[in-house]
Amino acid sequence: MNLIDHKQILPPGLMDNSAEFFIHEHEVKALYKGRVWKFEEFPPELIEIIDNDMASNPKAMKALAEWDITDSGEQMRQYIACRFGGFDNNPDICLDGKVQPAEYVDCGRRGRCAYEGKLCSSIVLENGTLTKKEIEVLRQIGLGLLDKEICEVLGIAQDTLRSHKDSLCLKSGLQRKAALSVLAYQYKLI
């Protein structure tokens, strides 16, 4: 058989020693060394890397303590879920063992979590970080809603919406609503 090697983008951890964390069936898991690991099965070297990353992030550790999560295993589980819980094609731990910055994960608590921005990452664009309200506006744009509908859904005035859209355009460097819709898709807001 003559197989042609196609250039494919494979998920991190499938064919190498990088790692990708994700949430599946309400469990923290990792794709690492070619297999999916449940949190309880994580190999010691993976635990050590995350443990060191947690130790270097006092703001996140303070948030976990304020959240009243005292068990070290539960702290690590929540830390991973909040910082790396979305499956994507960017490794959370690179081949060299370096932990990447937290990624934006739309966990369902966004806008209501007291620890937002302390444990998790906000959306940081070319010219600034999006506010919670800007993220909500971006999500509605991504869903294809008309301005009037966005105002109704979010309970805001047209002028307020215009201000949020102007800010989104400024921070993203994008000028069209269609481009903002693509941005919403890229950040998995829709």
C-alpha positions as CSV (number, residue, x, y, z in Angstrom):
1,M,0.0,0.0,0.0
2,N,1.3,3.4,-0.9
3,L,0.2,6.0,1.7
4,I,0.6,9.7,1.2
5,D,1.5,11.7,4.3
6,H,-1.0,14.5,4.3
7,K,-0.1,17.6,6.3
8,Q,-2.7,17.4,9.1
9,I,-3.1,19.4,12.2
10,L,-3.3,17.0,15.0
11,P,-4.4,17.9,18.5
12,P,-1.7,18.6,21.0
13,G,-0.8,15.5,23.0
14,L,-2.1,13.0,20.4
15,M,1.3,12.2,18.9
16,D,3.7,14.1,21.1
17,N,4.4,15.0,24.7
18,S,2.6,18.3,24.8
19,A,-0.7,18.3,26.7
20,E,-4.2,19.6,26.1
21,F,-6.6,19.9,29.0
22,F,-10.4,19.8,28.5
23,I,-13.7,19.1,30.2
24,H,-15.7,16.1,29.0
25,E,-18.7,14.5,30.8
26,H,-18.1,16.9,33.7
27,E,-14.6,15.7,34.3
28,V,-11.2,17.3,33.8
29,K,-9.2,15.3,31.3
30,A,-5.9,15.6,29.4
31,L,-4.7,14.5,26.0
32,Y,-1.1,13.6,26.7
33,K,1.4,11.1,25.3
34,G,-1.2,9.7,22.9
35,R,-4.0,9.0,25.3
36,V,-6.8,10.6,27.2
37,W,-6.2,10.7,31.0
38,K,-8.8,11.3,33.6
39,F,-7.7,13.8,36.3
40,E,-7.3,11.0,38.9
41,E,-4.9,9.2,36.5
42,F,-2.7,12.1,35.5
43,P,0.9,11.0,35.5
44,P,3.2,12.5,38.1
45,E,5.1,14.7,35.7
46,L,1.9,16.4,34.5
47,I,0.8,17.0,38.2
48,E,4.2,18.5,38.9
49,I,4.1,20.9,36.0
50,I,0.6,22.1,37.0
51,D,1.5,22.3,40.7
52,N,4.5,24.5,39.8
53,D,2.3,26.7,37.6
54,M,-0.2,27.1,40.4
55,A,2.6,28.0,42.9
56,S,3.7,30.8,40.5
57,N,0.2,32.2,40.3
58,P,-0.7,33.7,43.7
59,K,-3.7,35.6,42.4
60,A,-5.3,32.3,41.2
61,M,-4.4,30.6,44.5
62,K,-6.0,33.4,46.5
63,A,-9.1,33.1,44.4
64,L,-9.3,29.3,45.0
65,A,-8.9,29.9,48.7
66,E,-11.6,32.6,48.7
67,W,-13.8,30.1,46.8
68,D,-13.4,27.9,49.8
69,I,-11.7,25.1,47.9
70,T,-9.2,23.7,50.4
71,D,-8.4,20.2,49.1
72,S,-5.2,20.4,47.0
73,G,-6.6,17.9,44.4
74,E,-9.8,19.9,44.0
75,Q,-7.8,23.2,43.8
76,M,-5.8,21.7,40.9
77,R,-9.0,20.3,39.2
78,Q,-10.7,23.8,39.4
79,Y,-7.5,25.6,38.4
80,I,-7.2,23.4,35.2
81,A,-10.9,23.8,34.4
82,C,-10.9,27.5,34.8
83,R,-7.6,28.2,33.0
84,F,-7.5,25.5,30.3
85,G,-10.8,23.7,30.1
86,G,-11.5,24.3,26.4
87,F,-10.3,21.8,23.8
88,D,-8.5,23.6,21.0
89,N,-5.4,23.0,18.8
90,N,-3.1,25.0,21.0
91,P,-1.2,23.0,23.7
92,D,-1.8,24.0,27.3
93,I,1.7,22.5,28.1
94,C,4.2,22.7,25.3
95,L,6.8,20.0,24.4
96,D,9.4,21.9,26.5
97,G,7.1,21.6,29.5
98,K,6.2,25.3,29.5
99,V,2.6,26.0,30.6
100,Q,0.9,28.4,28.2
101,P,-1.1,31.4,29.4
102,A,-4.7,30.8,30.4
103,E,-7.1,30.6,27.5
104,Y,-10.6,32.0,27.3
105,V,-13.0,29.3,28.4
106,D,-16.8,30.1,28.3
107,C,-17.6,28.0,31.3
108,G,-21.2,29.0,31.8
109,R,-20.3,31.2,34.8
110,R,-19.1,34.1,32.8
111,G,-20.5,37.4,34.0
112,R,-21.6,35.9,37.3
113,C,-18.4,34.4,38.7
114,A,-16.8,36.3,41.6
115,Y,-13.4,34.9,40.5
116,E,-13.6,35.8,36.8
117,G,-10.3,37.2,35.6
118,K,-8.5,35.9,38.7
119,L,-8.5,32.2,37.8
120,C,-9.6,32.4,34.2
121,S,-8.6,34.5,31.3
122,S,-10.4,37.4,29.7
123,I,-10.4,38.0,25.9
124,V,-7.4,40.0,25.2
125,L,-7.3,41.6,21.7
126,E,-4.9,43.7,19.7
127,N,-5.8,46.9,21.5
128,G,-7.3,45.9,24.8
129,T,-9.1,43.4,27.0
130,L,-12.9,43.0,26.5
131,T,-15.2,43.7,29.4
132,K,-18.0,41.3,30.4
133,K,-20.6,43.4,28.6
134,E,-18.5,43.6,25.4
135,I,-18.2,39.8,25.4
136,E,-22.0,39.6,25.7
137,V,-22.4,42.0,22.8
138,L,-19.9,40.1,20.8
139,R,-21.8,36.9,21.5
140,Q,-25.0,38.4,20.3
141,I,-23.4,39.8,17.2
142,G,-22.0,36.3,16.5
143,L,-25.5,34.8,16.8
144,G,-26.5,37.2,14.0
145,L,-28.9,39.3,15.9
146,L,-29.9,42.7,14.7
147,D,-29.0,45.7,16.8
148,K,-32.6,46.1,18.0
149,E,-32.6,42.5,19.1
150,I,-29.3,42.7,20.9
151,C,-30.6,45.7,22.8
152,E,-33.7,43.7,23.8
153,V,-31.8,40.6,24.8
154,L,-29.2,42.6,26.9
155,G,-31.6,45.2,28.2
156,I,-29.5,48.1,26.9
157,A,-30.2,51.3,24.9
158,Q,-29.2,51.7,21.2
159,D,-26.6,54.3,22.3
160,T,-25.1,51.9,24.8
161,L,-24.9,49.2,22.2
162,R,-23.3,51.6,19.7
163,S,-20.7,52.5,22.4
164,H,-19.9,48.8,23.0
165,K,-19.6,48.1,19.3
166,D,-17.3,51.0,18.9
167,S,-15.2,49.7,21.7
168,L,-15.2,46.2,20.2
169,C,-14.0,47.7,16.9
170,L,-11.3,49.7,18.5
171,K,-10.0,46.9,20.6
172,S,-10.1,44.3,17.8
173,G,-9.0,46.5,15.0
174,L,-12.0,45.2,13.0
175,Q,-14.6,47.5,11.4
176,R,-17.4,45.3,10.2
177,K,-20.1,43.5,12.1
178,A,-19.4,40.4,9.9
179,A,-15.8,40.4,11.1
180,L,-16.9,40.7,14.7
181,S,-19.1,37.7,14.1
182,V,-16.1,35.7,13.0
183,L,-14.2,36.9,16.1
184,A,-17.1,35.6,18.3
185,Y,-16.8,32.2,16.5
186,Q,-13.0,32.2,17.0
187,Y,-13.4,32.7,20.7
188,K,-16.1,30.0,20.8
189,L,-18.7,32.4,22.0
190,I,-21.2,30.9,19.6
